[in-house]
Amino acid sequence: MRDGRIIGRGVEDNQQGLTASLFALRALVDEGLLPPADVGLILVADEETGNAYGIEHVLASEPGLVRPSDLVIVPDAGDAGGSVIEVAEKSTLWCGFTVHGRQVHASIPHAGVNAHRAAAHLAVRLDEGLPARFPGTDPLYDVPGSTFEPTRHDANVPNVNTIPGEERFFFDCRVLPRYPLDEVKVAVADVVSSVERDFGVRVDIDFPAELPAAPPTPVGAPVVRVLSGALRQVAGLEARCIGIGGGTVAAVLRRRGIPAAVWSTLDETAHSPNEYCLVDNLVRDATVLAHVFMSERPEAG
């Protein structure tokens, strides 16, 4: 801890939300308060890598554990002000590319096929071509357009004087729901074909993650209204609803007809060096959640 911050890997994403939820329940127990309805916490792993061993497993094992009528809050995404409620998420598509050339000594490049050069051109063509092919925007989302980002790059040869015969890299694509992921995959294949033709390589494509966008939570859903009321009462904030490109377990719930809301107060340091959460945010979030737990369900409408 330093200067009101807890610093460490994962403390904002997502240990802050988990801890705030636990302390909110602890506060009710310590004060002897009985909520008007049952309150439950589900703590799951695997959110970063597809949810198969986390929330998907839980809901498959206990189909009646969470119901569409429940008020479900996922304390994950948010902003520094604490007023945004996430109600929609983009589609996610992770693309892996393995470029096959022919390895040779770097002094005789004509005898080989440089997979690194071909991969570099492929990355640039994807980086320029995909946003142009899918240019739409939606003001609900932060970021408003689809994003196509080159991310991970695996090691090739260990020495400088060898032309690599194989190269592997990845793109992380967050796509507005208006664009089916099959259309993105076709666009990716078109770019790959052009590089194969121009550089004499073979490119294998795989998709480690493919998650079409879930139906959004209505901005007038009871959970949004209760959470908005708690934000107004505790922090004097007027909530606004947004969509995000990041993925949370809310998408899994929404696909099952459960209108989850995602909320937290974050400085958005997730996945960054020196990730941190503010102690004040943790305390305020716990207070807001405690108010939610003690709230009466609003009338339908």
N, C-alpha and C positions, 0 to 999 in steps of 0.2 A: 504494500500500500504506500502511496506517495501523493501528497497534495490532493487528498480527497478522491483519489482514483485507485481502483484495483487493477493492476497491470498483469497480464499473462495471457497465454494462448487460450482462446475460447471463453474468456470472461464476459465478453459482450455477446458473442454468438456461440452458445446461447445460455451460458451459465447465469447471466443476470436475470433472464426471464424465468428460469427454473427456480432460482433462489427467491425472487420476489413473490412467486406464487406460493412457495412453501411458507414464507414469512407472513403472507396475507392470511393464510389459514391458521398459522400459529397465533396471530393476533386475535382472531375470533375465539380460539380456545382459551387463550390467556384472559380475555375479557368476559368469558362465559356467555358469548353471544350465539344464539341459535339462528342460522340462516333460514329464510322462508322456504328454501328448497335444498335438496341434496347438492353438495359441492364435491367434485372429484378432480384429481390431478392424474394425468397420464404422462409419465416421463419415458420417452423413447429415444433410441439411438438410430443411426443409419440415415438420418435426414439428408446428409450431404451426398449420399451415394445410392439413392433410389428408393429408400423406405421399405424395401422388401422384408428386412429383418426387424423393422421398427413398427411404425403405425399400421402398415399394411398387415403385418403378422397379427398385431393386437386385434384389429377389426375383423380379420378373418377367423381368429380363434374365438372371439366374443362378439358375434354380430349385433347383439342388442345392447352392447355397452354404451354406445353413443347413438342418440336418436336425432332425427331431423328437428324435433321440437326442443332439443337442448340448446342452451346458450353457450356456444363454444368460442373461447378466446385462445389464440395461439400467441404467446408473448415472445415474438421473434422480430419481425421487421418493424421499423419505425423511423423517427427523425429526432433531431436534437431538441425540438420544441415539445414533442410529446403529443401533438394534436392530430396526427394523421392516423387513420384507420385503413389498413390495407384490405380491400375487398375483391381484388382480382390479380391474377398472375399470368404472365405470358407463357407461351409454350417454350419448352426447353429441348434443344437438340444438341448433343455433343457429337462431333464428327471427328473420327480418327482417320489419318491418311498415312499409308505406308507406300513410299515411292521406291520402286525397284529399278536400279540401273546396273552398272557393271563396275566393280572395284578394280582399280589399277594404281600404279605408281603415279604421283602427281606430275612427274616430268614427261610422261607420255599420255596426255589426256585423250589423244585421238584413239587410243586403244581401249578406252573404257566409255562408260556413260555415267556422267556425274549426277547422282541422285540428289545431292545437296543443292546443286544449281536448279534442277527441275522443281524441287520442293520449294525453293525460295520464290520462283516464278509462280508456282501454284498458290502459295500463301498470299502473294500480292494480288493475283487475279481474283481470288476469293474475297480478299479484303476490299477490293474496289467493286467487284461485280455483284456480290450479294446485296449490299445496301441499295445499289442502283436498281436491282431487280425487284426488291421489296421495299419501296420508298414510303409507304403509308405511315401516318402518325395517328395517335389517339391521345388527346389531352388528359384523359384519365390517368395515364401511366407516367411514372417517373422512372425511366426515360421514356419520352413519348413515342419513339420509333423502335423498330426492331434493331437488335444489335448482333454483330457477327465478329467475334473477337478471337484472334490467334492467341493461344495460351501456352499450353505445355509443349515442349520440344525435347525429345529423347536423345540421348547421346548416340553419336554414330561411331566414327573411327577415333582411336585414342591418340593418333599422331598427325602432325601437320602435313606430311609428305605422302599422304594416301588419299586418293579420290574415293569417297564413300560410294558403295554400291547399294546402300539402303538408307532411307531417311524416314523418320516417323515424327509426326506432329499432330496437333489437335486444334479445333475451333470450338468455342462455346457460343452457341446461337440462342438468343432469347427473342422469340418471334411473336408479334402481335397475333391474337387469336383469329383475325380475319384471314390469315394465310395458313392453309393446311401444311403440315410438315412434309407431306408427300411432295408438294410443290417445291419446297426448299431442297429436298433431296434430289429432285430432278435438276434443279439449277446447279447444285453442287456437282452432279455427274456431268453436266454439260461442260463446266469449267475443267474438270478432271480430264475429260476427253480431249480438250484442246491442248492441254499440257502433254498428255501422252503422245499426241500427234506431232507436236512441235519439238519435243526433246527425246523421243524414242525411248521412253520409260513405260513401265507398267505401274499403275497406282491401284492399290486395294483400299476400299472405303469401308469403314465400320462405324457403328453408331452406339457408343457405350451407354448413352442415355437418350431416350426419346419419350417425352412426356407432353402430350397435347394439353393445351390450356383447359382447365376445369371451368365449369360455369361459374360466373361471378356471384358473390354474395350480394343480394339486393341492398342498396344503401338504406332502405327503410326496414331492414330485417330487425327483429326484436333485439338480437345481440348488439347490433350497431347502435340502436337507440339507448339501450341500457348502458353500454360503454360510454357513449357520448354524454349521457347524463352524469356519470361518475366523473368524467373529465371536467365537466362544467362545475360540479359541486366541489371537487377536491382542489383543482388547479385553476379554475376560472378560464378554461380553454374551450373554444368552440371547435369541435372536431370537423375534419374534412376527410372525405374518402378518396383513396387513390388506388392505382394498380402499380405493380412492380414487375421487374424482370427476374428478380430472385425467386427461388422456389422454397416453399415451406410445406409443412405437413397439412396446412389448410387445404391445399389442392386435393389431397387424398380424401379428405372429409367432404369437400364440395362435390367430388365425383360421385359420392354416395348420397347426395341430396341433403347434406348437412351444411347449413350456411354459416361457416366459421368466419370470424373476424380476427385479423392479425394486428397486434398493437404492442408497442414498447416505446420507451424513451431512450434513444441511442445517439451517440456521436458518430455512428457509422464507421467504426474502426475495424469491423470484422475482416478477417483474413489479411490484416495489415501487420507490419512490424510493430511491436509494442502495443498490441491490442489492449484496450482498457474499457472499463465501465466506470461511471461516476457513482459514488456511494449515494449522493443525493438523488440521482435518477432511480437507483434501486429502491430507496426508501419510498419515494413518491409513487413508483409503480406498484409497490406492495400496498400502499394506501388506497390507490385507485382500485386495484383488484379486490381488496377487502370490501370497498363500497359496492362493487359489482356483486360480490357474493351475498351481501345483505339487501340487495335491491329486489323489489317485487317485479315479477314479469309484467311488461307493458301489455296493454290491450292490443289485439291484432289490428293491423291497418297500415 
